[in-house]
Amino acid sequence: MVRKVLYNMLLWLAVPFVALHYGAKMIGAGKYRKGLGQRFGILPSEVLAGMSGSPRIWVHAVSVGEVTAAAPVIASLKDQFPDACIVLSTGTETGQEMARRIVTAAAAFILYPLDISFVVRKAIDRIRPDLFLLLETELWPNFIRYCRLTGVKIVMANGRLSPRSFRRYALTRFFWKGILDAIEEVGVISETDAERFRFLGVPADRVHVFGNAKYDSLAAQASPSLHEEIGARLNIVPGDRVLVAGSTHEGEEEVVFGVYRQLLATHADCMLIIVPRHIERTQAVLALASQNGFVDTVTMTEINRGRKRDGERIIVVDVIGELFRVYSLASVVFCGGSLVPKGGQNVIEAAAWGKVVLYGPFMDDFWEERELLEGAGAGMTVRDADELLKAIRNALDDPASRDRRGARGRRLVAANMGAAGKHASLVGKVLTGKR
């Protein structure tokens, strides 16, 4: 009770600051306007009307990465329970867009409600799930408490705790112990994650190591048809040399443009596709390109509106949900969020296409994936612009070695498939009581 009161006091104290932050985003960038009522537990009648079938499973995937993991888990759940009603919530609009594209087995898509007591009560009472399935690790105390109060079973799938997240949870372990007690079973990616959950107080018999469901999704999605479609759209043909810089953050684009400028001195035919992690930074990225002397740029939005790329060296992808297929065009990949201390991004997306992946030293959130790729020779850490330039040149100059290394990475992704079915089976056992 004390923890609940303390949490809600802090929550309400934070409301004015959160409102100012998101209000500014809504006015300035137009974000968070869509589905605002859903965030307060107000669900459209057409969404509710589509919720038929049993059991009713509410799956939550915060954003694009979690949706990628959710897709094969949901497909496996639908195989186990053909009559199930699966409701998929996301915390971001970009995640929602991705979910509607790749999750075909869901009956309804909603935005996750704010973790305010009366809001979560309203949302849960309207949806009336038999089970709440949480993908990865985003724990909202009021939501979890009300699920427990109303008898909604809770399972975590594809659970992971990055070093940064684990440090935060460990410092407040006394608070999270009660929240984690409400989760009946926890499926995690690795033994390291399992150890961290056990340290936080989850009983050992509730923690199960199944692997990463994202491998299933990415391996299944990496199809020739996707590659051909994006190649035709961007006017890129087999044999073209392409550097893809994916999920870049502020401070990295300037490095990439500087490296690319030097690269052109020896590889004049190489193109650059740059995909900023946050598309609202597109204008800043275009300005950096201009400052570095590049005026022959085109955006994905312009291409999607009918402009044909005709000689432009640089494509800036300012559209959500294109990165995975863009990776298929790469001769070599740099994965961002890693030259600056952002924890890295998902290197497995590029590896699924058989690409050699370069990344900086700040891979805290994806250190296991980094180790897997480096063990297979398909990944490489670069510490600065000089090392990045050297690694790109080496990859471009030795295509046979590059292709062999990339193929090993792709086989690694395929070899790790099967986790989604295991996570889904855990859900099935909780639903049927056959644990």
N, C-alpha and C positions, 0 to 999 in steps of 0.2 A: 504493500500500500504506500509506504514512504517513497519507494522508487517511482511509483506511478504519479504521485503528487508532484515530486521533484521534476520529473520529465515534463509533465504538462505545464508546470510553472515556467520552466525554461522555454518550452515551446511557445507559450503566449508572449513571453518577453521578447522572443525573436521575431514574432509576427510583423511588427512595424518595419523592421529592417528588411525582412524577406519581401514584404509587400513593395517597398521602395525599389528593391533590386529587380524584381520581376516586372513591376510596373514600368520601369525604365526600359527593360527589354521589350515589353509589349509595344510601347510607344516608339522606341527607336528602331527596333529590328523586326517588329511585327510578330515576335515569337510568343507562344503560350496563349494566343487568343483562341485558337481552335480548340473546341471541346472544353472550354473553361468550366461549364456547368458540370461536366463529368468529374472534374477534380474536386467538386463539392458534393459528389454522390448523386447528382441528378442525371439519370440515364434516359436517353431518348426512348420513346415508346417503340420505335421500330427496332431498336437494339434488344429490348426486353422481349418483343414478339418473336425474335429469332432464336430465343433460348428454349429449345425443346429437346427432350431426350434425357436419359439417365444412364449412369450417374452424371452429376453436374460437377465439372472440374474447372476451377478458376486457376489459370496459369499466369504468373507475372514475370515478365522479362523487361528489365529496365529500359534498355536501348538497343541499338543495332547489334552489338556483339552478343548480348543475351538472347535476342530474337534468333540469331543464327544457331545458337545452341538449342533453343526451344523447338525449332521447326522439326528436327528428327525425333525428338522426345514426344512431341504431340502426335506425329504420324504413327509412332509406335503405340501410343496410348489408344489411338483410334483403331488400330488393329486388334488390340486386346479387348476394347469396349466399343464395338461398332455403333451402338446406340447412344454413346456418351454425348453430352452437351459440353463442349469445351469453350470457355470464355478466356480470351487472351487480353491481358492488360499490359500497357507499356507506360513508362514514366516520361517518355519524350515523344514529340511529334515525329521525329525522324525514325524512331523505333516503330511507331505506329505505321508509317508508310512502308517500311521494310516488311513488317508483319503481314500487311495486307497483300504484299506481293508473293511472299514465299511460304506462308502458313495457310495451306488450303483446307486443313481439317478443322479449323476453328469455326464455331457457329457465330461468334460475335467478337468484336474488337472494341475495347474501351481504353480510356486513359485512367491511370491509377489514381485513387482519391488521395487527398491530403490527409496526413496522419493526425487529424483532429477528431476527438472522440465522437461527436455527433455526426461527423461526415462519414467516418468509416462504418458506424452503425447503420446509417442510411444505405450505403452502398452494399454492405454484406446482407442486409435484410432484403434488399431488392433482388440480388443475384441468387441468394440462398444456395451457396455451393456445398457439396458434400465434402470436397477436399480442396485445399488451397496449395498449389504447387509453386514454390519459389525457385526461380532459376538464379544460380550463383548466390551472391550474399548481399541482400539489402534488407535489413531488419527494421521494421517500423513497429514500435512497441504497442501503440494503441490498436493498430490493425490486428496484430497477433493476439493481443489479449482478448479482443472481442471474438475472434475466431474460436479461441479456447472456451470462452464463456458460452458460446452458442453451439458448441459441439462440432465445429468444423475441423476436420483433421488437417494437419499441416505437414508437408514434406518438402525438404530442400533437395534439389537436383543440380548437378554440375557445380556443387559448392566449391568455392575457392576463397582463400584469404591471402592477399598479397602481403609482403612484409610490412608495408605502410598500414594497411587495414588491420593487420594482426596487432601491430603496436598500439593502435588506437583502441581496439577492443580489449586488449590485455590490460591497459591502464584503467579501464572501467569495468573489469570483469565482474565485480560485485553486482553491477546493474544488469549485465546481459545474461547472467546465469538464469534468472527467472524467465527471461524471454526465450532463451534457447530450450528451456525445459518444455515449452509448449510444442516444439517441433518433434514429431514422432519418429521420423527417420531422416538421416542426412546422407545423401549420396555426394561424394566429393571426387575431385579430379585426381588427386595424388595423395601419397602417404604423408607428405609434408602438410598438406591441408588437413588431413585426418588428425595428425598430431596437434595442430593448432586448435582445432575444434575440441579435441579432448582436453586440452589445457584450459579452454574457456569453460569447461564443465559439462560438455555433452558426454553422456555415458558411452563407453567404448563399443557396447553392443548396438548402439544406434548409428554408428558412423561406418560407412561402407565406401571403399575405394573402387570406383568404376571407370575412371578415365574421363576424357573430355568429349562431350557430345558434339562439340563443334567440328571434330574430325569427320563425323558422319555426314554432317551437313555440307561441309566444304568439298569433301571428296565426291559427293553425289552431284553437287552443282557445277563442278569443273568440267563442263561438257563442250564438245566442239561447236555446237550450235551457238552457245554464248560467245565463244571466241570469234566466230565468223560474223555474228551480228555486230559486235562492238567494233571489229576491224572495218567492216563496211561503213558503219556510221562515221568513223573517224578517218576514213580513207587511208588506212594503214594496211599494208599487204605483207605476206610472209617474206622474210628477208630484210625488212626495214629494221633499223637499229633504234631501239627505244629505251630511254631511261625513265622509269616510273618512280616518282617520289611520292609515297602514299602517307596519308595521315600526318602531314607536317604541321608543326606548331610555330608560333612566333619565335624568331631567333634561328630557325632552321631553313626557312625559305631563302634567306640571304646567303647562307652557306651553299645551298643547292644551286642558286643562280651563279654564284662565283665559281663553283666547281664546273658547272655546265659551260660557262664561258671559256674556261681553260680546256675543257674536253673537246670543244669544237676545233681547237688548234690542231688536234691529231685525228679527230673523228668528225669531220665536217658534216657528215650525213646523219648524225645521231639526233633524234628528236627527244623532247622532254615533255612528259605528262606529269603535272604536279597537282596533287589532290590535298588541299588544306583540310585539316581535321575539322575545322569549324568554317562552314561555307560563308558565314557572315564576314569573314576576313578576306573575301575574294578581292575586293577593291584594293586592299592593302597589298595583297600578293601581286596584283597587276601593276600597282605602282612600283613595287620592288623590281619587277621585270623591266619596266621602263627605265628605272634608275640604273640598271645594269646593262642598258643598251639594247634590250630586246623589245622591238616594236611589233615583230611578227608573231603576235599571240592571238589566240581565239579561245573562247570559253565554251564549255559543254552546252550551256544554255543557248548560245548562238547556233551551235550545230544542231541541237534538237529542234530549233525553230526553223531549220531549213538551210542555214548557211553551210556550204560545203568547204571543208578544209582544203585550201589550195596553196600549199607551199609554206604555211605557217609552221615554224619550228616548235612552238610551245603551245600546249593545250592546258588550260586551267580548268579543272573539273569542279564546277560550282553547283553540282547537283548531288543530292543524297542518294546513296544506294548503288553507285556506279563503280566504286573502288574495286570490288572483287573481280568484276569482268574486265576492268581496265588492266589489272595485273596480268591477264592472259596475253596482253600485247607486249609485255616487257622483255627486253633482252637482259636487263638487270634491274633489280629493285632496291631502292632505299626505303626503309620503313621508319617513319618519323616518331616523334615523341621520345626520342632516344638520344639525340645529341644535346638536348636540354632535359633537365630533371623532371620529366613528366611520367616516368614509369614505363615508357614504351607503348607499342601498339601490337596488334595481333599479327605476328609474322607468318602464322600458319596459312593465312589466306593466300599469300603469294606462293608458299611452298606447295599448296594443293595443285597449282598450275605447273609445277616443276621448274620454278624459278629460283635462281640464287638470290639470297636476301642479305642485304647489308643493313646494319643498324648501329647506333651509337652505344655508349657504355651504360646509359641509364635505362636498363631493361628490368627494373625491379618487379614490375607487375607481370612480366612474361619471361621470367628467368628460366622456368622449366622448358618452355618452348624453345628458348634460345639454346639451351644446352642440348636438346634433342637435335636441332638443326645443325649445330656445330659438330656434334658427334657424327652426323651423317656427312659432314663436309658441305652442307647446303646453306649454311649461314656463316656470317663473319662480322665480328665487331670492328668498327672503325672509330677512332677516338677524335678525329678532327677532319678538317677539310682536305688536308694533304693525304691522309690515309684513305678517305672516301674517293678522291680522284684516282689514286693509284689502284684501288680495288676495282673501280669501274673500268678503267683502261685494261687491266688484266683480264677481266671477264669478257670484254668486247674483243680483245685480241686473240683469245683462245676459246672460240665457240665450242669446240669438241669437249674440252674440260668443263666448261660452263654447263653444257647440256648434261654431261654425266653427273655432275654434282646436283644439278636441279632434279634429275630423275631420281636420285637417291632420296631427296627431300619428299618428292611426290610419293614414293613407295612407303616412306615413313608415315605419311598421313594416312595412306590406305591401310597400313598395318595396324594403326591405332583405331580403326573403325570398330563399332560394336558397343560403344559406351551408352549411346542413346537408348538402346533396347534394355540395358541393365538398369538405367535410371527409371525408365518407364515401368519395368517389372517391379521395382521397389514401390512405386505408386500403386500398382495393381494389388500387391500384397497388403498394403495398408487399407485399401478400399474393401478388399474381400475378407480381411481379418486372418489371412493365411500366413502370417509372419512366423 
